[in-house]
């Protein structure tokens, strides 16, 4: 661009339609004339006011010549006249005139004045030259705005480094012109903008970045793509200079740059992304000067936006921040989780890159948490009421969290609770995985906030909408809470195993509370099985038995139903294998006896379950006595169905050892096994289960065929003729154990059961539950004391009730 013709030249001017039009009368005067005479000759004023560009250009050349004369005037009066001419041009031509040609003439006159002054003299008048020109950037006339760009270009080219004081003002005008609707104006703006950027680059040490950044940030609120692109170019230009340290001011620019990424303008998008990548490279080079903490929440905000490209870029930046800043990110962990974890639930190919970045961020954040973050004080927690932490402990603990890099788990737990309760399955899985990370790593801190997450986990477990995968993770978290040594102890529970905390019993209580809705639901079995696989099954069953026994007075029907379900799980599932083995192998564990008795007490509310428990524990003598008491119970369809299921269970692999023990029916405790099997057979109507059990008993060979039994069967027995010839005599379980046919050789073995368990006490427990409290006696104690009898008959056994065939049909269908 030349000094005058510059941007566009005269060819861009409109064709004149009439002669020139003079402004208000301006007297002419020569150099050194009277002070009240204008230093701007009238013919020059007319020329500047003319419609024709050539005449205005000629007048500008004359102004240039006139100014040079004033500069060379040795008397010093010329300097005053230069100021007067600038005032006339800016006031009379630019501000006071409504004629666009007059304003264009004033602009070209000011440019000519700057050229004449030169680099040394222009600094004195620079403010008077630049301010009126910048005001014309907002002129309503397109050509005036264009000439303003041309004039300022020439002024800036002359002033060079002196223009640095006015960069902020010029930048403000250029940012408006960058989005000008006229293409010529935008073209002139681009040329002026390039000159300004080059000038700043050459005199960057004189550039006040701190003053410039607020204006730049304010301009970034624009929604016009052309203006946004103009701003990005300025940011790139400034950042490319080594002494600007623009990365230090990145927190003020980052929000605007990410907003620009959401544009539909491809040019702006690529320019902005390139700008961000350059900043990211600089962050990697000089992380010590970066204000990470001031930018994290900006990235979190943009990582939740709907535009995929913005969201992906934000998550990628978060990944870089976590890798570079590491533990500086811990104070923002809750916000980061709220932003990152929902990304796992996004569906669609367009989210693949975003989910990959989110996974890397998630893994990197988990790696930041170490056991050193726990730093628990040496003070124990006590369980008091519904609160699991002492107030003093809480205050002491908070004092440990000093510094920006300390891990505050409370907002993290709150964030995870929110994500678990409301988000989709993939997000729930990741949030639960975080809990599984935090509880073993920082247990003391976590148990301060467990009350915030515990109800959410239980609600998730109750919900029918919860997916099995999520339920399994919930069970793992609850098991981790219930088994942690960092949790408070429940000192009020005497029988609670010492290795478990207060949450162990509390968890089982809440599971029992929710079971009225889960008795006939597969989720009930799922919960118990998983709980027994994650926690010691013997402790789970012991505690559940205690809880159920304590609630029998409130709802006996529910207790019986739950015992029935627990018994089915105990007898059939692989998760309970160790517990079954312990019960089967003769109480090898130090407190196996107490465990059996504890389970027995609650199992009494389901008679058939009690029988199956005794069979599992190989307490065949006690089983016989229990089955003898069944004669005093009301034999209804429900009871027969349970006996039917027990017969089916006896045919399962779990009771294979019991079936083999039938071969040794003449010795010790096994002598009562055959009696117990025949007792079950006698309880059943003639149904499929009856035939199945009878066929099994028929398979027991005569004792003579078993060498180990020969000595036993050689002894005559008076009662043996009441059983099949090949079955060894067994005692009649009438409670007194009188007339024991096996007494002698195996007398010590028969007494061993009573030594292991208090058989009489357990039997009385069974009687009190099933005979005393439920009024299911055929003969009540009151009627016996009065000499009379109440005869109660089951409707199914009456002649009009369907008789045996009805029962047989019902049992067969089970």
Order of alpha helices (4+ residues) and beta strands (2+ residues): alpha-alpha-alpha-alpha-alpha-alpha-alpha-alpha-alpha-alpha-alpha-alpha-alpha-alpha-alpha-alpha-alpha-alpha-alpha-alpha-alpha-alpha-alpha-alpha-alpha-alpha-alpha-alpha-alpha-alpha-alpha-alpha-alpha-alpha-alpha-alpha-alpha-alpha
